[in-house]
Amino acid sequence: MKMIRKMKTEDIESVQRIAKTTWRDTYKGIMNDEFIEEFIKVGYSKKMIKSRARDTIFIVAVYDEQVVGFTNFISNYFGNNQSVLAAIYIEPRYQRKGFGTMLLNNVIEQLPQSSKLFADIERQNKGCRKFFETKGFMLHKNINAKIGNHQFDRIRVVLET
């Protein structure tokens, strides 16, 4: 059975597993392996996940009692009624089975009417771009960012609800 619910403390190891698997699968060839591993180590440490769960809305997708995906978003990040989708990841073997759509719809349901939901995605991540385009997101602007020695070539997309 498919289910969406708020993340619990006991889900942290599953979230870490999904982050490791999806980051390695999604960004191979887009980002260097060293950066991917460092980002996973820092960005998905138990401490960081607990912090994100406390400070953002963190939701998991569950299938047959196993966490298979997650998302988190920050309300009013860019101002009143302008939220940001900070992450949405589904284990590769469960992708294209409706879990991403379920998670995104859950996020949208929590937003006030007449609001905007932003997401930053790697320009080269064609699967992610297609997912957001099919959900009605439009290009908002190009973004060039740098973390450590890694240069990002991103686009920011927006959905108006």
N, C-alpha and C positions, 0 to 999 in steps of 0.2 A: 504494500500500500504506500502511495506517495503522500507525503505530509510536509508542511512548512511550519516551523515554529522558531521561537526565540532560542538563541544559543544558550546552552547550559555549561557550567564549569566542566562537567564530565565530557563535553564535546571537544575540548581543546585539542586533544591528541588527534582526533579525526580531522579537525580543521588544519592542523599542522601537516598531516599526511596528504590531504587534498592540495594544500598550498605547494608542497614539495613536488608532487606529481604534476600538477597543472603548470606551475612555473617552468619546470624543466621541459615539459612537452610544448607549451605555448610559445616560449621565448627562445627556444633553441634556434640558432641561426639569426635571431634578431638582436639578442644581447649576448655578451660573452659569458661563458660558463662560470667564470670566477665571480662576476657581478651577480649572476643568478643565485649562486650558492650563498654569497654574503647577504643578499637581500632576504632570502628565505630565513637564514640564521637570525638576522636582526628583526626583520619585519614580522616574522611569524614565531617569535619566541613566546613562551608561555606568558611572560610578563607583558609583552606587547599585545597579545591577543586579549588578555584580561583587561588591559587598559582600553583597548578598542571596544570591548564589550561593555565597559562601564561608560565610555564617553560617546559612543555612537550606537546606532541600532544595528544589531548583529543577528542575522537570521540564518538558519540552516535548512537544507532540504534533506529529508529522510526517506529512505526506501527500505522496506522490510527491516525496520529498526536500526538501519545503518546510515550514518551521515554521509551523503554523497556529493554535497555541494554547500556553498555558503555565499552570503552577500553581506555587506555592511554599507550603511549610508549615513550621511551626516545632514541633519535638517538645518536649514537656514545657513548653510556654510558660506555662501556668497552674498547673503543678505536675506531679507524677509521673503519667504516662499521660493528660495533658490537653494535647493539641496544638491548634494553631490553623492553619486554612487562611487564609493571608495574601492569596492572590490565586488566581483561576482565570478566565482569559479566553480566549475562542475568537474568531478573526476572524468577523465577522458572516456572511459567505457560507458558512462551515463550521459554523455553529451548527445544532443539531438534527440532527447527522449522527453522533452518538456520541462525539465527541472529548472533550467535557466529562465524560461518564460514564467514558471510559477513563482520563482524568487522575485523576478522583476515586477510582476503583477502585484505581489505582496507589498513591495516597496511603494509602488504607485498608489495603492489603496491607502497607505498611511500618510500620503501627502495631502495638503489642503488643496481645494479646487483652485484653479488658475495659478498654478505654481510651475516652476521649471526644475527639471532634474538633469544635471550635468554628469558627464562621464568622460574621463581622459583615456584614450586608447592609443596604442602604438600604431603608427601609420601602416607598418608592414604586417600587422596582425589582421589578415584578411577575414578570417573566420569571425573574429570579434566585431569587426566593422560591419560585416554582413548581418550578424545578429542584431546589432543596434539599429541598422537601417531598416530591417524588416519590422522592428518594433516602433518605427516612426520617429526615431532620433534624426536630427538634422545637424550638419556641420555648423559649429558655432565659430571656431577659430583654430588656427594652427598654433602649436605650442612647441617651443624648444626649451628643454630643461636639462639640467646636469646634476647628477648625484655622484659624488666622488669623481672618478675618471670616466664615468659613463655618460654619454650624451644621448638624450632621448629625442626622438622625432615623433611627436604625438599630435593628435588632433583632439579637440574638445568637441563633443557632440551634446546636443540638448534635446530634451523632450518637453514640450509644453502641454500641461494637463488641463 
